[in-house]
Amino acid sequence: MKIFSGSSNKTLAERVARQLGLGLSGLEIHVFPDKEKRIRVTENVVDKDTVVVQSCSTPADSNYMELFFIVDALKRSGAKRVTAIIPYLGYQRQDHIFRDGEAVSLEVVVKTLEATGMDRLVAFDLHSIKIPELFTIPVIHLSALPVFAEKIKQIVGNRAEVGNENFLVHDAKKGTGSSRTSKSASVHRENFIPSPRFSDTVLVSPDMGGIRRIKLISEMLNNMPFATIVKERNLATGEVSTQGIKGAIGKRVLIIDDMISSGGTIVSAADLLRKKGVSEIYVFATHPVLSKDAPLLLQKSAVKKVFVTDTISISKEKQFPKLEVLSVAGMIAGAIKV
């Protein structure tokens, strides 16, 4: 196997390669003065199983174009199979028409990805469980929830056992037109001893759309109680307003989400929870999009700590004291061995 890295998240690519006992293979990425790119594979990949890591976060358009060219270069150079690891799939929130006259941007991205000739895709915590069904190639849809569950065990101090760290959310197979959802990771109840700290901790989804996610991690943590924040979003402006909480909450709350973009949803949820008497708030979100003033808003918010993963590379100017990054490299390495 040969592993190549695009320019969007080379640190993660290096971590994945290390997990597999490999180094990154040679790839020449030349940027012309007008910002066009030229890609050249500098190693022999004839009849080789190849992997390219490229997170399509900001700037999504540029990162996608680079990925298209890398896959094309590998296929033209004779690679037997190309697996594209796209930890963050750009445009995934534009998966259907919200208002008349709009394009379904994600469908355009999917068609273009498949047109490059890639053979398999690996992604993390897609915004909708139905997204893999848009592809005709196999999609390995992984979740960072087991990584979060391990960190939650450290925070809460309980003995709940967490299941398989390569928890598979969805796997769409080429040509079948069908999909399957795996059973949630197993939890060994006999090893669980509740404590006062655990009994007063509640998982919270920042919106109704995250109910499935919150139920899965609850099962991983021996059915830790959970609640949901009811919110409304203005489709034209994207502004979010909280309406209330569905379910009981404790003194400690763990907010679980798939991504943090502007930070508005998290800050609004934290303000509401603080008003309801919550004294300790932690946030777990897979993708640190962190657009606009999100880092500053989160640092100044009522949140005690923000945990994200390395699906997206975080530039120095977007890092802040409350932020902690957890790696998903081990999960990716385990998935692509198959």
C-alpha positions as CSV (number, residue, x, y, z in Angstrom):
1,M,0.0,0.0,0.0
2,K,1.2,3.5,-0.8
3,I,-0.2,6.6,1.0
4,F,-0.3,10.0,-0.6
5,S,-1.3,13.3,1.0
6,G,-3.0,16.4,-0.4
7,S,-2.1,19.7,1.1
8,S,-5.2,20.2,3.3
9,N,-4.3,17.8,6.2
10,K,-0.8,16.4,5.8
11,T,-0.5,16.0,9.6
12,L,-3.4,13.5,9.6
13,A,-2.0,11.7,6.6
14,E,1.4,11.3,8.4
15,R,-0.4,9.9,11.5
16,V,-2.3,7.4,9.4
17,A,0.9,6.3,7.6
18,R,2.7,5.9,11.0
19,Q,-0.2,3.7,12.3
20,L,0.4,1.4,9.3
21,G,4.2,1.5,9.6
22,L,4.6,3.4,6.4
23,G,5.8,6.8,5.2
24,L,4.1,9.2,2.8
25,S,4.7,8.4,-0.9
26,G,6.0,11.0,-3.3
27,L,3.6,13.6,-4.8
28,E,4.5,16.8,-6.5
29,I,2.0,19.7,-6.1
30,H,3.0,22.7,-8.1
31,V,0.9,25.9,-7.7
32,F,1.1,28.4,-10.6
33,P,1.0,32.2,-10.1
34,D,-2.7,32.2,-11.1
35,K,-3.4,29.5,-8.4
36,E,-4.0,26.7,-10.8
37,K,-2.3,23.4,-9.7
38,R,-0.3,20.7,-11.4
39,I,-0.1,17.3,-9.8
40,R,2.5,14.6,-10.5
41,V,3.0,11.2,-8.8
42,T,6.7,10.7,-8.4
43,E,6.6,7.0,-7.4
44,N,5.8,3.8,-9.2
45,V,2.2,2.9,-8.4
46,V,1.6,0.3,-11.2
47,D,-0.8,-2.4,-9.8
48,K,-0.4,-0.9,-6.3
49,D,-3.2,-0.3,-3.7
50,T,-3.1,3.5,-3.2
51,V,-4.6,5.8,-0.6
52,V,-4.9,9.6,-0.8
53,V,-5.8,11.7,2.3
54,Q,-7.4,15.0,1.6
55,S,-9.9,16.8,3.9
56,C,-12.2,19.0,1.8
57,S,-12.6,21.8,4.3
58,T,-11.9,25.5,3.7
59,P,-11.1,26.3,0.9
60,A,-13.4,23.4,-0.2
61,D,-13.3,24.3,-3.9
62,S,-9.5,24.3,-4.1
63,N,-9.1,21.2,-1.9
64,Y,-11.6,19.3,-4.1
65,M,-9.8,20.3,-7.3
66,E,-6.5,19.1,-5.9
67,L,-8.1,15.8,-4.9
68,F,-9.6,15.3,-8.3
69,F,-6.2,15.8,-9.9
70,I,-4.4,13.5,-7.4
71,V,-6.9,10.6,-8.1
72,D,-6.6,11.1,-11.8
73,A,-2.8,11.1,-11.7
74,L,-2.8,7.9,-9.7
75,K,-5.3,6.2,-12.1
76,R,-3.3,7.3,-15.1
77,S,-0.1,6.1,-13.5
78,G,-1.5,2.5,-13.2
79,A,-2.7,2.3,-9.6
80,K,-4.8,-0.9,-9.1
81,R,-7.1,0.8,-6.5
82,V,-7.5,4.3,-5.2
83,T,-9.0,4.9,-1.8
84,A,-9.9,8.5,-1.1
85,I,-9.9,9.4,2.6
86,I,-12.0,12.5,2.9
87,P,-12.3,13.0,6.6
88,Y,-14.4,16.1,6.1
89,L,-16.6,16.0,3.0
90,G,-17.1,19.6,1.9
91,Y,-20.7,20.6,0.8
92,Q,-22.2,17.8,2.8
93,R,-24.7,20.2,4.4
94,Q,-26.1,21.0,0.9
95,D,-27.5,17.6,0.4
96,H,-31.0,18.6,-0.7
97,I,-33.0,21.6,-1.9
98,F,-33.9,23.9,1.0
99,R,-35.5,26.6,-1.2
100,D,-36.8,26.7,-4.8
101,G,-34.1,27.5,-7.4
102,E,-31.2,26.0,-5.5
103,A,-28.7,23.5,-6.7
104,V,-28.1,20.2,-4.8
105,S,-24.4,21.0,-4.5
106,L,-23.4,17.7,-2.8
107,E,-24.8,15.6,-5.6
108,V,-22.6,17.6,-8.1
109,V,-19.6,16.9,-5.8
110,V,-20.4,13.2,-5.6
111,K,-20.7,12.8,-9.4
112,T,-17.4,14.6,-9.9
113,L,-15.6,12.5,-7.3
114,E,-16.8,9.3,-9.0
115,A,-15.9,10.6,-12.5
116,T,-12.2,10.8,-11.4
117,G,-12.2,7.0,-11.1
118,M,-11.7,6.6,-7.4
119,D,-12.6,3.1,-6.1
120,R,-13.5,3.6,-2.5
121,L,-14.3,6.5,-0.1
122,V,-13.7,6.8,3.6
123,A,-15.4,9.7,5.5
124,F,-16.3,10.7,9.1
125,D,-19.6,11.6,10.7
126,L,-21.4,12.8,7.6
127,H,-24.2,15.3,8.3
128,S,-26.8,12.8,7.1
129,I,-26.8,9.1,7.3
130,K,-28.3,9.0,3.8
131,I,-25.3,10.6,2.1
132,P,-23.4,7.4,1.4
133,E,-26.5,6.3,-0.7
134,L,-25.7,9.0,-3.2
135,F,-22.5,7.1,-4.2
136,T,-22.3,4.1,-6.4
137,I,-18.8,3.2,-5.1
138,P,-18.2,1.7,-1.7
139,V,-18.3,4.2,1.2
140,I,-16.9,3.5,4.6
141,H,-18.6,5.9,7.0
142,L,-16.8,6.0,10.3
143,S,-17.7,7.8,13.5
144,A,-15.6,9.6,16.1
145,L,-18.1,8.7,18.8
146,P,-15.9,5.9,20.3
147,V,-13.0,8.4,20.6
148,F,-15.3,10.8,22.4
149,A,-16.7,8.1,24.6
150,E,-13.1,7.3,25.8
151,K,-12.5,10.9,26.7
152,I,-15.9,11.2,28.4
153,K,-14.9,8.2,30.6
154,Q,-11.9,10.2,31.7
155,I,-13.9,13.3,32.5
156,V,-16.8,11.5,34.3
157,G,-14.6,8.9,36.0
158,N,-16.9,5.9,35.5
159,R,-16.1,2.3,34.5
160,A,-18.3,2.0,31.5
161,E,-16.6,0.0,28.8
162,V,-16.5,1.4,25.3
163,G,-17.0,-0.8,22.3
164,N,-15.0,-1.3,19.1
165,E,-13.1,1.9,18.3
166,N,-13.6,1.3,14.5
167,F,-17.4,1.9,15.0
168,L,-18.9,1.7,11.5
169,V,-21.9,3.9,11.0
170,H,-22.7,3.1,7.4
171,D,-21.2,1.1,4.5
172,A,-22.8,1.5,1.0
173,K,-21.7,-1.2,-1.4
174,K,-21.2,-0.6,-5.1
175,G,-23.9,-1.9,-7.4
176,T,-26.2,-3.1,-4.7
177,G,-28.2,0.1,-4.2
178,S,-28.6,-1.0,-0.6
179,S,-27.0,0.1,2.7
180,R,-26.7,-1.2,6.2
181,T,-26.2,0.3,9.6
182,S,-24.1,-1.6,12.1
183,K,-25.2,-2.3,15.6
184,S,-23.9,0.1,18.2
185,A,-20.6,-0.7,20.0
186,S,-21.1,-3.1,22.8
187,V,-21.1,-2.1,26.4
188,H,-20.2,-4.4,29.3
189,R,-22.7,-3.6,32.0
190,E,-21.1,-5.9,34.6
191,N,-18.1,-3.6,34.6
192,F,-20.1,-0.4,35.2
193,I,-20.2,1.1,38.7
194,P,-22.2,4.3,38.9
195,S,-20.9,7.2,40.9
196,P,-22.4,10.5,42.1
197,R,-20.5,12.3,39.3
198,F,-21.9,9.9,36.6
199,S,-25.5,10.1,37.8
200,D,-25.5,13.9,37.5
201,T,-24.0,13.9,33.9
202,V,-26.3,14.2,30.9
203,L,-25.5,14.1,27.1
204,V,-27.1,16.8,25.1
205,S,-27.7,17.1,21.4
206,P,-27.7,20.8,20.3
207,D,-30.6,20.1,17.9
208,M,-33.3,17.5,17.1
209,G,-31.3,16.3,14.1
210,G,-28.6,14.9,16.4
211,I,-30.9,12.5,18.2
212,R,-29.5,9.4,16.4
213,R,-25.9,10.4,17.3
214,I,-26.8,11.1,20.9
215,K,-28.5,7.7,21.3
216,L,-25.5,5.9,19.9
217,I,-23.0,7.5,22.3
218,S,-25.4,7.0,25.1
219,E,-25.4,3.2,24.4
220,M,-21.6,3.2,24.4
221,L,-21.6,4.8,27.9
222,N,-24.1,2.3,29.4
223,N,-27.2,4.3,28.5
224,M,-26.0,7.6,30.0
225,P,-29.1,9.9,30.1
226,F,-29.5,12.4,27.3
227,A,-31.6,15.5,26.4
228,T,-32.1,17.6,23.2
229,I,-32.2,21.3,22.6
230,V,-35.0,22.5,20.4
231,K,-33.9,25.2,18.0
232,E,-34.9,27.0,14.9
233,R,-32.7,28.1,12.0
234,N,-33.4,30.9,9.5
235,L,-32.8,29.2,6.1
236,A,-32.0,32.5,4.5
237,T,-29.5,33.9,7.0
238,G,-28.4,30.7,8.8
239,E,-29.0,32.3,12.2
240,V,-30.0,29.9,15.0
241,S,-32.3,30.5,18.0
242,T,-32.9,28.1,20.9
243,Q,-36.5,27.4,21.9
244,G,-36.0,25.1,24.9
245,I,-34.8,21.7,26.2
246,K,-36.5,18.3,25.7
247,G,-35.5,16.1,28.6
248,A,-34.0,16.4,32.0
249,I,-30.5,17.9,32.5
250,G,-27.9,17.5,35.3
251,K,-25.1,19.7,36.7
252,R,-22.7,18.5,34.1
253,V,-23.6,18.5,30.4
254,L,-21.7,17.0,27.5
255,I,-22.8,18.5,24.2
256,I,-22.3,16.1,21.2
257,D,-22.3,17.4,17.6
258,D,-20.9,16.5,14.2
259,M,-19.3,19.8,13.6
260,I,-18.7,23.3,14.8
261,S,-18.9,25.9,12.1
262,S,-19.7,29.5,13.2
263,G,-20.0,28.4,16.8
264,G,-23.5,30.0,17.1
265,T,-25.3,26.8,17.9
266,I,-22.9,25.7,20.6
267,V,-22.7,29.2,22.3
268,S,-26.5,29.5,22.2
269,A,-26.9,26.0,23.7
270,A,-24.4,26.7,26.4
271,D,-26.1,30.0,27.4
272,L,-29.4,28.2,27.7
273,L,-27.9,25.4,29.7
274,R,-26.2,27.8,32.1
275,K,-29.5,29.6,32.6
276,K,-31.1,26.2,33.5
277,G,-28.5,25.7,36.3
278,V,-25.8,23.6,34.5
279,S,-22.4,24.4,36.1
280,E,-20.1,22.3,33.9
281,I,-20.4,22.2,30.1
282,Y,-18.1,20.2,27.7
283,V,-18.4,20.1,23.9
284,F,-17.5,17.2,21.6
285,A,-17.7,17.8,17.8
286,T,-16.0,15.8,15.1
287,H,-15.3,18.5,12.5
288,P,-13.6,21.8,13.6
289,V,-14.8,23.9,10.7
290,L,-14.4,27.0,13.0
291,S,-15.5,29.6,10.5
292,K,-15.6,33.4,11.2
293,D,-15.2,34.3,14.9
294,A,-16.0,30.8,16.2
295,P,-12.7,30.4,18.1
296,L,-13.2,33.7,20.0
297,L,-16.9,33.0,20.7
298,L,-16.1,29.5,22.1
299,Q,-13.3,30.8,24.2
300,K,-15.5,33.5,25.8
301,S,-18.5,31.1,26.1
302,A,-19.8,29.2,29.2
303,V,-18.2,26.1,27.8
304,K,-15.4,24.6,29.9
305,K,-13.6,22.6,27.2
306,V,-14.1,21.9,23.5
307,F,-13.0,18.5,22.1
308,V,-12.7,18.1,18.3
309,T,-10.8,15.7,16.0
310,D,-8.1,16.1,13.4
311,T,-10.5,15.5,10.5
312,I,-9.7,19.1,9.7
313,S,-6.3,20.7,10.2
314,I,-6.6,23.7,12.5
315,S,-4.4,26.7,11.7
316,K,-2.6,28.4,14.6
317,E,-4.9,31.5,14.4
318,K,-7.9,29.3,15.0
319,Q,-6.5,27.5,18.0
320,F,-7.7,28.7,21.5
321,P,-7.0,27.6,25.1
322,K,-10.2,25.7,25.6
323,L,-9.6,23.5,22.5
324,E,-8.3,20.0,22.6
325,V,-7.8,17.9,19.4
326,L,-8.3,14.1,19.5
327,S,-6.9,12.0,16.6
328,V,-8.9,9.6,14.4
329,A,-5.8,8.3,12.6
330,G,-6.0,4.9,14.3
331,M,-9.6,4.4,13.1
332,I,-8.7,5.3,9.5
333,A,-5.7,3.0,9.5
334,G,-7.9,0.1,10.8
335,A,-10.5,0.8,8.1
336,I,-8.2,0.8,5.1
337,K,-6.5,-2.4,6.0
338,V,-9.6,-4.2,4.8
